């Protein structure tokens, strides 16, 4: 009778150790997930604080140009797409960086899907390699 109970205890301890090991693995995964979330929330906040700063700088420039009667210069500034182009380039670069940090093997896996007919020829730049 004692051996039977002892066998159950041994089985229970084995199960407990296995479950504890699984719990440790889940905790590691949660810690990594939280770290990634914190990193990207920080990146998001930094990016938007830069955008708010730029918008405020532009607002002050507009106010100054209007106050000093420089409407022609202001019209030229607002017709230019340079600010939008620069901002979009930064947005794309930030997205690419974040995406490849989350999915580091994306480029290699994507390229594996391409057939010989689609792959760039030697000497041609592959857009995915530029990222």
N, CA, C and O atoms as CSV, one atom per row, in Angstrom:
chain,resi,resn,atom,element,x,y,z
A,1,UNK,N,N,0.825,-1.191,0.000
A,1,UNK,CA,C,0.000,0.000,0.000
A,1,UNK,C,C,0.875,1.264,0.000
A,1,UNK,O,O,0.550,2.239,-0.677
A,2,UNK,N,N,1.982,1.251,0.755
A,2,UNK,CA,C,2.865,2.412,0.838
A,2,UNK,C,C,3.557,2.675,-0.504
A,2,UNK,O,O,3.697,3.829,-0.910
A,3,UNK,N,N,3.990,1.619,-1.192
A,3,UNK,CA,C,4.635,1.780,-2.490
A,3,UNK,C,C,3.681,2.393,-3.495
A,3,UNK,O,O,4.062,3.233,-4.310
A,4,UNK,N,N,2.454,1.964,-3.422
A,4,UNK,CA,C,1.453,2.500,-4.340
A,4,UNK,C,C,1.294,4.001,-4.145
A,4,UNK,O,O,1.250,4.763,-5.111
A,5,UNK,N,N,1.209,4.414,-2.892
A,5,UNK,CA,C,1.103,5.848,-2.597
A,5,UNK,C,C,2.388,6.567,-2.992
A,5,UNK,O,O,2.333,7.673,-3.531
A,6,UNK,N,N,3.526,5.965,-2.737
A,6,UNK,CA,C,4.813,6.547,-3.089
A,6,UNK,C,C,4.941,6.716,-4.589
A,6,UNK,O,O,5.496,7.710,-5.057
A,7,UNK,N,N,4.435,5.757,-5.347
A,7,UNK,CA,C,4.458,5.862,-6.809
A,7,UNK,C,C,3.609,7.018,-7.289
A,7,UNK,O,O,3.984,7.730,-8.222
A,8,UNK,N,N,2.480,7.203,-6.659
A,8,UNK,CA,C,1.625,8.341,-7.013
A,8,UNK,C,C,2.314,9.667,-6.697
A,8,UNK,O,O,2.237,10.633,-7.455
A,9,UNK,N,N,2.998,9.675,-5.531
A,9,UNK,CA,C,3.711,10.882,-5.148
A,9,UNK,C,C,4.821,11.193,-6.153
A,9,UNK,O,O,5.011,12.347,-6.538
A,10,UNK,N,N,5.541,10.172,-6.570
A,10,UNK,CA,C,6.617,10.361,-7.542
A,10,UNK,C,C,6.048,10.884,-8.861
A,10,UNK,O,O,6.619,11.781,-9.480
A,11,UNK,N,N,4.932,10.319,-9.277
A,11,UNK,CA,C,4.273,10.774,-10.503
A,11,UNK,C,C,3.788,12.212,-10.352
A,11,UNK,O,O,3.906,13.019,-11.274
A,12,UNK,N,N,3.240,12.521,-9.175
A,12,UNK,CA,C,2.755,13.880,-8.917
A,12,UNK,C,C,3.918,14.871,-8.940
A,12,UNK,O,O,3.794,15.957,-9.507
A,13,UNK,N,N,5.048,14.505,-8.326
A,13,UNK,CA,C,6.218,15.385,-8.327
A,13,UNK,C,C,6.743,15.576,-9.746
A,13,UNK,O,O,7.107,16.687,-10.130
A,14,UNK,N,N,6.782,14.505,-10.519
A,14,UNK,CA,C,7.249,14.606,-11.905
A,14,UNK,C,C,6.351,15.550,-12.694
A,14,UNK,O,O,6.828,16.399,-13.447
A,15,UNK,N,N,5.059,15.390,-12.513
A,15,UNK,CA,C,4.096,16.261,-13.190
A,15,UNK,C,C,4.262,17.702,-12.736
A,15,UNK,O,O,4.208,18.627,-13.546
A,16,UNK,N,N,4.464,17.888,-11.433
A,16,UNK,CA,C,4.648,19.234,-10.884
A,16,UNK,C,C,5.898,19.895,-11.457
A,16,UNK,O,O,5.866,21.071,-11.820
A,17,UNK,N,N,6.994,19.150,-11.542
A,17,UNK,CA,C,8.217,19.698,-12.127
A,17,UNK,C,C,8.026,20.056,-13.595
A,17,UNK,O,O,8.513,21.089,-14.055
A,18,UNK,N,N,7.323,19.209,-14.326
A,18,UNK,CA,C,7.070,19.480,-15.749
A,18,UNK,C,C,6.216,20.736,-15.914
A,18,UNK,O,O,6.492,21.581,-16.766
A,19,UNK,N,N,5.182,20.847,-15.091
A,19,UNK,CA,C,4.317,22.033,-15.160
A,19,UNK,C,C,5.072,23.293,-14.756
A,19,UNK,O,O,4.868,24.358,-15.338
A,20,UNK,N,N,5.939,23.171,-13.764
A,20,UNK,CA,C,6.744,24.311,-13.326
A,20,UNK,C,C,7.703,24.745,-14.441
A,20,UNK,O,O,7.911,25.939,-14.652
A,21,UNK,N,N,8.279,23.784,-15.143
A,21,UNK,CA,C,9.155,24.092,-16.270
A,21,UNK,C,C,8.372,24.808,-17.373
A,21,UNK,O,O,8.852,25.788,-17.943
A,22,UNK,N,N,7.169,24.317,-17.671
A,22,UNK,CA,C,6.312,24.980,-18.667
A,22,UNK,C,C,5.984,26.404,-18.241
A,22,UNK,O,O,5.994,27.321,-19.062
A,23,UNK,N,N,5.698,26.585,-16.977
A,23,UNK,CA,C,5.376,27.915,-16.455
A,23,UNK,C,C,6.579,28.856,-16.606
A,23,UNK,O,O,6.421,30.025,-16.957
A,24,UNK,N,N,7.764,28.342,-16.341
A,24,UNK,CA,C,8.975,29.145,-16.519
A,24,UNK,C,C,9.150,29.564,-17.971
A,24,UNK,O,O,9.514,30.707,-18.249
A,25,UNK,N,N,8.892,28.645,-18.898
A,25,UNK,CA,C,8.988,28.971,-20.330
A,25,UNK,C,C,7.963,30.031,-20.726
A,25,UNK,O,O,8.273,30.942,-21.493
A,26,UNK,N,N,6.749,29.913,-20.206
A,26,UNK,CA,C,5.714,30.906,-20.497
A,26,UNK,C,C,6.089,32.277,-19.932
A,26,UNK,O,O,5.847,33.302,-20.570
A,27,UNK,N,N,6.676,32.292,-18.745
A,27,UNK,CA,C,7.112,33.560,-18.146
A,27,UNK,C,C,8.200,34.218,-18.991
A,27,UNK,O,O,8.205,35.437,-19.158
A,28,UNK,N,N,9.117,33.417,-19.521
A,28,UNK,CA,C,10.169,33.961,-20.398
A,28,UNK,C,C,9.550,34.563,-21.662
A,28,UNK,O,O,9.941,35.645,-22.100
A,29,UNK,N,N,8.585,33.853,-22.240
A,29,UNK,CA,C,7.922,34.352,-23.448
A,29,UNK,C,C,7.174,35.653,-23.150
A,29,UNK,O,O,7.211,36.587,-23.951
A,30,UNK,N,N,6.498,35.718,-22.004
A,30,UNK,CA,C,5.784,36.938,-21.621
A,30,UNK,C,C,6.750,38.104,-21.406
A,30,UNK,O,O,6.470,39.231,-21.815
A,31,UNK,N,N,7.870,37.833,-20.773
A,31,UNK,CA,C,8.875,38.875,-20.545
A,31,UNK,C,C,9.385,39.417,-21.872
A,31,UNK,O,O,9.520,40.630,-22.039
A,32,UNK,N,N,9.667,38.531,-22.811
A,32,UNK,CA,C,10.139,38.961,-24.131
A,32,UNK,C,C,9.065,39.767,-24.853
A,32,UNK,O,O,9.357,40.791,-25.471
A,33,UNK,N,N,7.824,39.300,-24.770
A,33,UNK,CA,C,6.712,40.003,-25.417
A,33,UNK,C,C,6.543,41.403,-24.826
A,33,UNK,O,O,6.346,42.369,-25.564
A,34,UNK,N,N,6.620,41.514,-23.513
A,34,UNK,CA,C,6.491,42.819,-22.865
A,34,UNK,C,C,7.643,43.739,-23.237
A,34,UNK,O,O,7.444,44.940,-23.424
A,35,UNK,N,N,8.832,43.190,-23.344
A,35,UNK,CA,C,9.997,43.987,-23.735
A,35,UNK,C,C,9.810,44.553,-25.135
A,35,UNK,O,O,10.107,45.723,-25.380
A,36,UNK,N,N,9.323,43.731,-26.048
A,36,UNK,CA,C,9.073,44.183,-27.424
A,36,UNK,C,C,8.019,45.285,-27.435
A,36,UNK,O,O,8.170,46.287,-28.135
A,37,UNK,N,N,6.953,45.099,-26.661
A,37,UNK,CA,C,5.898,46.111,-26.600
A,37,UNK,C,C,6.441,47.428,-26.061
A,37,UNK,O,O,6.133,48.493,-26.596
A,38,UNK,N,N,7.240,47.364,-25.015
A,38,UNK,CA,C,7.815,48.584,-24.447
A,38,UNK,C,C,8.707,49.293,-25.463
A,38,UNK,O,O,8.662,50.516,-25.590
A,39,UNK,N,N,9.513,48.521,-26.182
A,39,UNK,CA,C,10.406,49.112,-27.170
A,39,UNK,C,C,9.623,49.845,-28.253
A,39,UNK,O,O,9.984,50.961,-28.626
A,40,UNK,N,N,8.570,49.241,-28.755
A,40,UNK,CA,C,7.827,49.855,-29.844
A,40,UNK,C,C,6.913,50.967,-29.370
A,40,UNK,O,O,6.643,51.898,-30.129
A,41,UNK,N,N,6.430,50.902,-28.144
A,41,UNK,CA,C,5.690,52.044,-27.598
A,41,UNK,C,C,6.622,53.243,-27.448
A,41,UNK,O,O,6.243,54.372,-27.758
A,42,UNK,N,N,7.836,52.996,-26.975
A,42,UNK,CA,C,8.826,54.071,-26.858
A,42,UNK,C,C,9.163,54.661,-28.213
A,42,UNK,O,O,9.278,55.878,-28.356
A,43,UNK,N,N,9.320,53.802,-29.205
A,43,UNK,CA,C,9.619,54.260,-30.572
A,43,UNK,C,C,8.466,55.111,-31.108
A,43,UNK,O,O,8.691,56.153,-31.723
A,44,UNK,N,N,7.242,54.665,-30.873
A,44,UNK,CA,C,6.041,55.370,-31.322
A,44,UNK,C,C,5.950,56.752,-30.671
A,44,UNK,O,O,5.689,57.745,-31.350
A,45,UNK,N,N,6.163,56.812,-29.363
A,45,UNK,CA,C,6.084,58.087,-28.646
A,45,UNK,C,C,7.169,59.041,-29.133
A,45,UNK,O,O,6.907,60.227,-29.333
A,46,UNK,N,N,8.381,58.536,-29.324
A,46,UNK,CA,C,9.473,59.383,-29.817
A,46,UNK,C,C,9.155,59.925,-31.199
A,46,UNK,O,O,9.356,61.111,-31.464
A,47,UNK,N,N,8.663,59.068,-32.078
A,47,UNK,CA,C,8.337,59.476,-33.436
A,47,UNK,C,C,7.268,60.567,-33.438
A,47,UNK,O,O,7.403,61.565,-34.147
A,48,UNK,N,N,6.220,60.385,-32.658
A,48,UNK,CA,C,5.166,61.383,-32.637
A,48,UNK,C,C,5.587,62.661,-31.930
A,48,UNK,O,O,5.087,63.733,-32.272
A,49,UNK,N,N,6.475,62.588,-30.970
A,49,UNK,CA,C,6.951,63.836,-30.354
A,49,UNK,C,C,7.757,64.644,-31.371
A,49,UNK,O,O,7.695,65.873,-31.367
A,50,UNK,N,N,8.512,63.969,-32.243
A,50,UNK,CA,C,9.231,64.663,-33.312
A,50,UNK,C,C,8.236,65.316,-34.268
A,50,UNK,O,O,8.430,66.459,-34.681
A,51,UNK,N,N,7.171,64.595,-34.619
A,51,UNK,CA,C,6.160,65.160,-35.524
A,51,UNK,C,C,5.465,66.369,-34.900
A,51,UNK,O,O,5.212,67.360,-35.584
A,52,UNK,N,N,5.161,66.293,-33.625
A,52,UNK,CA,C,4.513,67.429,-32.942
A,52,UNK,C,C,5.464,68.623,-32.918
A,52,UNK,O,O,5.039,69.757,-33.137
A,53,UNK,N,N,6.761,68.372,-32.652
A,53,UNK,CA,C,7.745,69.449,-32.645
A,53,UNK,C,C,7.829,70.109,-34.026
A,53,UNK,O,O,7.870,71.335,-34.129
A,54,UNK,N,N,7.856,69.297,-35.080
A,54,UNK,CA,C,7.920,69.844,-36.442
A,54,UNK,C,C,6.666,70.659,-36.773
A,54,UNK,O,O,6.754,71.727,-37.378
A,55,UNK,N,N,5.529,70.155,-36.381
A,55,UNK,CA,C,4.276,70.861,-36.640
A,55,UNK,C,C,4.258,72.199,-35.910
A,55,UNK,O,O,3.813,73.206,-36.461
A,56,UNK,N,N,4.737,72.207,-34.678
A,56,UNK,CA,C,4.790,73.459,-33.926
A,56,UNK,C,C,5.784,74.434,-34.561
A,56,UNK,O,O,5.520,75.635,-34.621
A,57,UNK,N,N,6.917,73.929,-35.032
A,57,UNK,CA,C,7.894,74.787,-35.717
A,57,UNK,C,C,7.286,75.383,-36.980
A,57,UNK,O,O,7.490,76.560,-37.276
A,58,UNK,N,N,6.552,74.582,-37.714
A,58,UNK,CA,C,5.905,75.058,-38.930
A,58,UNK,C,C,4.839,76.104,-38.593
A,58,UNK,O,O,4.704,77.103,-39.299
A,59,UNK,N,N,4.088,75.878,-37.523
A,59,UNK,CA,C,3.073,76.829,-37.075
A,59,UNK,C,C,3.709,78.181,-36.743
A,59,UNK,O,O,3.174,79.230,-37.102
A,60,UNK,N,N,4.865,78.147,-36.048
A,60,UNK,CA,C,5.554,79.390,-35.699
A,60,UNK,C,C,6.080,80.091,-36.943
A,60,UNK,O,O,6.035,81.318,-37.033
A,61,UNK,N,N,6.582,79.312,-37.908
A,61,UNK,CA,C,7.071,79.893,-39.159
A,61,UNK,C,C,5.929,80.584,-39.908
A,61,UNK,O,O,6.092,81.701,-40.401
A,62,UNK,N,N,4.791,79.926,-39.990
A,62,UNK,CA,C,3.622,80.502,-40.668
A,62,UNK,C,C,3.198,81.785,-39.972
A,62,UNK,O,O,2.923,82.790,-40.627
A,63,UNK,N,N,3.146,81.754,-38.663
A,63,UNK,CA,C,2.752,82.938,-37.900
A,63,UNK,C,C,3.724,84.092,-38.148
A,63,UNK,O,O,3.303,85.233,-38.335
A,64,UNK,N,N,5.021,83.792,-38.150
A,64,UNK,CA,C,6.033,84.823,-38.385
A,64,UNK,C,C,5.898,85.411,-39.792
A,64,UNK,O,O,5.954,86.629,-39.964
A,65,UNK,N,N,5.719,84.539,-40.807
A,65,UNK,CA,C,5.616,85.012,-42.193
A,65,UNK,C,C,4.364,85.868,-42.384
A,65,UNK,O,O,4.403,86.884,-43.077
A,66,UNK,N,N,3.278,85.464,-41.783
A,66,UNK,CA,C,2.043,86.248,-41.904
A,66,UNK,C,C,2.197,87.591,-41.197
A,66,UNK,O,O,1.807,88.626,-41.737
A,67,UNK,N,N,2.765,87.577,-39.990
A,67,UNK,CA,C,2.945,88.817,-39.230
A,67,UNK,C,C,3.844,89.815,-39.948
A,67,UNK,O,O,3.637,91.024,-39.851
A,68,UNK,N,N,4.844,89.307,-40.670
A,68,UNK,CA,C,5.772,90.215,-41.355
A,68,UNK,C,C,5.375,90.472,-42.805
A,68,UNK,O,O,6.126,91.097,-43.554
A,69,UNK,N,N,4.205,89.996,-43.200
A,69,UNK,CA,C,3.696,90.271,-44.543
A,69,UNK,C,C,4.411,89.481,-45.642
A,69,UNK,O,O,4.366,89.877,-46.807
A,70,UNK,N,N,5.052,88.400,-45.302
A,70,UNK,CA,C,5.781,87.600,-46.289
A,70,UNK,C,C,4.905,86.461,-46.812
A,70,UNK,O,O,5.265,85.286,-46.735
A,71,UNK,N,N,3.765,86.842,-47.339
A,71,UNK,CA,C,2.814,85.828,-47.798
A,71,UNK,C,C,3.313,85.093,-49.041
A,71,UNK,O,O,3.023,83.909,-49.215
A,72,UNK,N,N,4.048,85.769,-49.890
A,72,UNK,CA,C,4.574,85.117,-51.098
A,72,UNK,C,C,5.534,83.980,-50.705
A,72,UNK,O,O,5.451,82.877,-51.246
A,73,UNK,N,N,6.449,84.261,-49.755
A,73,UNK,CA,C,7.385,83.237,-49.284
A,73,UNK,C,C,6.638,82.077,-48.621
A,73,UNK,O,O,6.977,80.906,-48.792
A,74,UNK,N,N,5.611,82.453,-47.861
A,74,UNK,CA,C,4.797,81.423,-47.196
A,74,UNK,C,C,4.101,80.539,-48.216
A,74,UNK,O,O,4.039,79.323,-48.040
A,75,UNK,N,N,3.583,81.126,-49.268
A,75,UNK,CA,C,2.936,80.353,-50.327
A,75,UNK,C,C,3.926,79.400,-50.990
A,75,UNK,O,O,3.577,78.257,-51.286
A,76,UNK,N,N,5.143,79.852,-51.226
A,76,UNK,CA,C,6.176,78.989,-51.817
A,76,UNK,C,C,6.507,77.816,-50.896
A,76,UNK,O,O,6.674,76.685,-51.351
A,77,UNK,N,N,6.598,78.098,-49.607
A,77,UNK,CA,C,6.904,77.035,-48.632
A,77,UNK,C,C,5.795,75.989,-48.616
A,77,UNK,O,O,6.064,74.788,-48.609
A,78,UNK,N,N,4.547,76.454,-48.609
A,78,UNK,CA,C,3.431,75.513,-48.527
A,78,UNK,C,C,3.205,74.744,-49.816
A,78,UNK,O,O,2.623,73.659,-49.790
A,79,UNK,N,N,3.652,75.280,-50.942
A,79,UNK,CA,C,3.509,74.561,-52.211
A,79,UNK,C,C,4.571,73.477,-52.381
A,79,UNK,O,O,4.395,72.548,-53.169
A,80,UNK,N,N,5.653,73.595,-51.654
A,80,UNK,CA,C,6.742,72.629,-51.759
A,80,UNK,C,C,6.340,71.308,-51.089
A,80,UNK,O,O,5.713,71.302,-50.030
A,81,UNK,N,N,6.710,70.200,-51.720
A,81,UNK,CA,C,6.409,68.891,-51.135
A,81,UNK,C,C,7.612,68.330,-50.372
A,81,UNK,O,O,7.591,67.177,-49.941
A,82,UNK,N,N,8.649,69.138,-50.205
A,82,UNK,CA,C,9.880,68.667,-49.562
A,82,UNK,C,C,9.625,68.150,-48.144
A,82,UNK,O,O,10.132,67.092,-47.772
A,83,UNK,N,N,8.842,68.888,-47.349
A,83,UNK,CA,C,8.580,68.482,-45.970
A,83,UNK,C,C,7.822,67.150,-45.933
A,83,UNK,O,O,8.141,66.271,-45.132
A,84,UNK,N,N,6.833,67.010,-46.791
A,84,UNK,CA,C,6.058,65.767,-46.848
A,84,UNK,C,C,6.934,64.609,-47.308
A,84,UNK,O,O,6.870,63.519,-46.740
A,85,UNK,N,N,7.743,64.836,-48.320
A,85,UNK,CA,C,8.621,63.782,-48.844
A,85,UNK,C,C,9.598,63.305,-47.771
A,85,UNK,O,O,9.805,62.102,-47.609
A,86,UNK,N,N,10.192,64.232,-47.048
A,86,UNK,CA,C,11.131,63.877,-45.983
A,86,UNK,C,C,10.429,63.090,-44.884
A,86,UNK,O,O,10.945,62.079,-44.409
A,87,UNK,N,N,9.262,63.554,-44.487
A,87,UNK,CA,C,8.504,62.883,-43.436
A,87,UNK,C,C,8.108,61.474,-43.863
A,87,UNK,O,O,8.203,60.536,-43.071
A,88,UNK,N,N,7.667,61.320,-45.106
A,88,UNK,CA,C,7.299,59.993,-45.598
A,88,UNK,C,C,8.501,59.054,-45.643
A,88,UNK,O,O,8.382,57.881,-45.290
A,89,UNK,N,N,9.649,59.555,-46.069
A,89,UNK,CA,C,10.858,58.725,-46.088
A,89,UNK,C,C,11.208,58.239,-44.679
A,89,UNK,O,O,11.582,57.081,-44.492
A,90,UNK,N,N,11.085,59.123,-43.697
A,90,UNK,CA,C,11.353,58.737,-42.312
A,90,UNK,C,C,10.329,57.722,-41.819
A,90,UNK,O,O,10.678,56.779,-41.108
A,91,UNK,N,N,9.068,57.912,-42.192
A,91,UNK,CA,C,8.022,56.969,-41.803
A,91,UNK,C,C,8.313,55.581,-42.364
A,91,UNK,O,O,8.233,54.586,-41.644
A,92,UNK,N,N,8.651,55.517,-43.649
A,92,UNK,CA,C,8.963,54.226,-44.270
A,92,UNK,C,C,10.183,53.579,-43.633
A,92,UNK,O,O,10.188,52.372,-43.391
A,93,UNK,N,N,11.210,54.363,-43.362
A,93,UNK,CA,C,12.419,53.820,-42.738
A,93,UNK,C,C,12.125,53.284,-41.342
A,93,UNK,O,O,12.622,52.222,-40.968
A,94,UNK,N,N,11.316,54.017,-40.564
A,94,UNK,CA,C,10.944,53.553,-39.225
A,94,UNK,C,C,10.104,52.287,-39.285
A,94,UNK,O,O,10.291,51.371,-38.485
A,95,UNK,N,N,9.178,52.241,-40.237
A,95,UNK,CA,C,8.359,51.041,-40.388
A,95,UNK,C,C,9.229,49.843,-40.755
A,95,UNK,O,O,9.093,48.769,-40.170
A,96,UNK,N,N,10.130,50.032,-41.732
A,96,UNK,CA,C,11.000,48.932,-42.166
A,96,UNK,C,C,11.854,48.422,-41.005
A,96,UNK,O,O,12.000,47.215,-40.818
A,97,UNK,N,N,12.411,49.341,-40.237
A,97,UNK,CA,C,13.242,48.955,-39.098
A,97,UNK,C,C,12.433,48.157,-38.078
A,97,UNK,O,O,12.873,47.107,-37.610
A,98,UNK,N,N,11.248,48.663,-37.739
A,98,UNK,CA,C,10.400,47.970,-36.763
A,98,UNK,C,C,9.957,46.613,-37.286
A,98,UNK,O,O,9.987,45.625,-36.552
A,99,UNK,N,N,9.548,46.555,-38.541
A,99,UNK,CA,C,9.065,45.309,-39.136
A,99,UNK,C,C,10.161,44.250,-39.146
A,99,UNK,O,O,9.925,43.099,-38.779
A,100,UNK,N,N,11.369,44.648,-39.569
A,100,UNK,CA,C,12.459,43.675,-39.638
A,100,UNK,C,C,12.968,43.282,-38.257
A,100,UNK,O,O,13.549,42.209,-38.092
A,101,UNK,N,N,12.756,44.133,-37.276
A,101,UNK,CA,C,13.114,43.751,-35.906
A,101,UNK,C,C,12.127,42.695,-35.390
A,101,UNK,O,O,12.515,41.768,-34.678
A,102,UNK,N,N,10.866,42.845,-35.752
A,102,UNK,CA,C,9.852,41.868,-35.341
A,102,UNK,C,C,9.956,40.571,-36.138
A,102,UNK,O,O,9.725,39.487,-35.602
A,103,UNK,N,N,10.304,40.683,-37.416
A,103,UNK,CA,C,10.376,39.526,-38.302
A,103,UNK,C,C,11.742,39.509,-38.996
A,103,UNK,O,O,11.834,39.803,-40.188
A,104,UNK,N,N,12.801,39.168,-38.257
A,104,UNK,CA,C,14.161,39.284,-38.809
A,104,UNK,C,C,14.440,38.389,-40.016
A,104,UNK,O,O,15.338,38.684,-40.804
A,105,UNK,N,N,13.694,37.318,-40.169
A,105,UNK,CA,C,13.946,36.406,-41.294
A,105,UNK,C,C,12.998,36.661,-42.475
A,105,UNK,O,O,12.907,35.838,-43.386
A,106,UNK,N,N,12.303,37.786,-42.458
A,106,UNK,CA,C,11.310,38.065,-43.495
A,106,UNK,C,C,11.924,38.106,-44.893
A,106,UNK,O,O,11.401,37.483,-45.818
A,107,UNK,N,N,13.022,38.829,-45.051
A,107,UNK,CA,C,13.622,39.000,-46.377
A,107,UNK,C,C,14.039,37.643,-46.945
A,107,UNK,O,O,13.757,37.334,-48.103
A,108,UNK,N,N,14.705,36.845,-46.131
A,108,UNK,CA,C,15.155,35.527,-46.604
A,108,UNK,C,C,13.955,34.635,-46.946
A,108,UNK,O,O,13.960,33.952,-47.970
A,109,UNK,N,N,12.938,34.641,-46.094
A,109,UNK,CA,C,11.757,33.799,-46.366
A,109,UNK,C,C,10.986,34.297,-47.584
A,109,UNK,O,O,10.463,33.499,-48.362
A,110,UNK,N,N,10.916,35.609,-47.745
A,110,UNK,CA,C,10.237,36.174,-48.910
A,110,UNK,C,C,10.971,35.780,-50.190
A,110,UNK,O,O,10.358,35.350,-51.167
A,111,UNK,N,N,12.289,35.934,-50.165
A,111,UNK,CA,C,13.082,35.598,-51.341
A,111,UNK,C,C,12.992,34.116,-51.698
A,111,UNK,O,O,13.104,33.753,-52.869
A,112,UNK,N,N,12.793,33.265,-50.702
A,112,UNK,CA,C,12.619,31.828,-50.966
A,112,UNK,C,C,11.362,31.559,-51.788
A,112,UNK,O,O,11.299,30.574,-52.522
A,113,UNK,N,N,10.377,32.419,-51.668
A,113,UNK,CA,C,9.116,32.240,-52.386
A,113,UNK,C,C,9.218,32.644,-53.857
A,113,UNK,O,O,8.396,32.241,-54.680
A,114,UNK,N,N,10.221,33.432,-54.171
A,114,UNK,CA,C,10.361,33.919,-55.540
A,114,UNK,C,C,10.886,32.810,-56.444
A,114,UNK,O,O,11.745,32.018,-56.056
A,115,UNK,N,N,10.355,32.777,-57.644
A,115,UNK,CA,C,10.834,31.804,-58.623
A,115,UNK,C,C,12.004,32.399,-59.386
A,115,UNK,O,O,12.287,33.591,-59.265
A,116,UNK,N,N,12.672,31.589,-60.158
A,116,UNK,CA,C,13.818,32.051,-60.945
A,116,UNK,C,C,13.431,33.201,-61.875
A,116,UNK,O,O,14.229,34.112,-62.096
A,117,UNK,N,N,12.219,33.166,-62.418
A,117,UNK,CA,C,11.799,34.204,-63.359
A,117,UNK,C,C,11.629,35.559,-62.680
A,117,UNK,O,O,11.780,36.603,-63.315
A,118,UNK,N,N,11.318,35.537,-61.396
A,118,UNK,CA,C,11.037,36.781,-60.680
A,118,UNK,C,C,12.290,37.343,-60.015
A,118,UNK,O,O,12.391,38.555,-59.827
A,119,UNK,N,N,13.239,36.492,-59.658
A,119,UNK,CA,C,14.439,36.955,-58.968
A,119,UNK,C,C,15.189,37.979,-59.801
A,119,UNK,O,O,15.252,37.848,-61.024
A,120,UNK,N,N,15.764,39.005,-59.159
A,120,UNK,CA,C,16.524,39.998,-59.927
A,120,UNK,C,C,17.775,39.361,-60.528
A,120,UNK,O,O,18.366,38.445,-59.956
A,121,UNK,N,N,18.150,39.861,-61.672
A,121,UNK,CA,C,19.341,39.356,-62.350
A,121,UNK,C,C,20.580,39.883,-61.651
A,121,UNK,O,O,20.509,40.883,-60.936
A,122,UNK,N,N,21.704,39.231,-61.845
A,122,UNK,CA,C,22.950,39.672,-61.211
A,122,UNK,C,C,23.239,41.113,-61.605
A,122,UNK,O,O,23.104,41.496,-62.767
A,123,UNK,N,N,23.630,41.888,-60.632
A,123,UNK,CA,C,23.929,43.292,-60.877
A,123,UNK,C,C,22.734,44.200,-60.637
A,123,UNK,O,O,22.911,45.403,-60.447
A,124,UNK,N,N,21.515,43.654,-60.642
A,124,UNK,CA,C,20.330,44.463,-60.352
A,124,UNK,C,C,20.146,44.527,-58.842
A,124,UNK,O,O,20.392,43.554,-58.130
A,125,UNK,N,N,19.718,45.667,-58.378
A,125,UNK,CA,C,19.517,45.838,-56.948
A,125,UNK,C,C,18.160,45.261,-56.571
A,125,UNK,O,O,17.145,45.567,-57.196
A,126,UNK,N,N,18.158,44.427,-55.548
A,126,UNK,CA,C,16.917,43.882,-55.018
A,126,UNK,C,C,16.397,44.854,-53.964
A,126,UNK,O,O,17.104,45.154,-53.002
A,127,UNK,N,N,15.193,45.340,-54.127
A,127,UNK,CA,C,14.611,46.312,-53.204
A,127,UNK,C,C,14.633,45.778,-51.775
A,127,UNK,O,O,14.855,46.542,-50.837
A,128,UNK,N,N,14.405,44.478,-51.597
A,128,UNK,CA,C,14.377,43.913,-50.258
A,128,UNK,C,C,15.766,43.936,-49.605
A,128,UNK,O,O,15.862,43.950,-48.378
A,129,UNK,N,N,16.835,43.941,-50.398
A,129,UNK,CA,C,18.187,43.987,-49.845
A,129,UNK,C,C,18.555,45.386,-49.378
A,129,UNK,O,O,19.508,45.551,-48.617
A,130,UNK,N,N,17.817,46.393,-49.821
A,130,UNK,CA,C,18.121,47.768,-49.451
A,130,UNK,C,C,17.605,48.104,-48.058
A,130,UNK,O,O,18.044,49.080,-47.450
A,131,UNK,N,N,16.704,47.324,-47.566
A,131,UNK,CA,C,16.068,47.619,-46.283
A,131,UNK,C,C,17.042,47.400,-45.160
A,131,UNK,O,O,16.696,47.595,-43.995
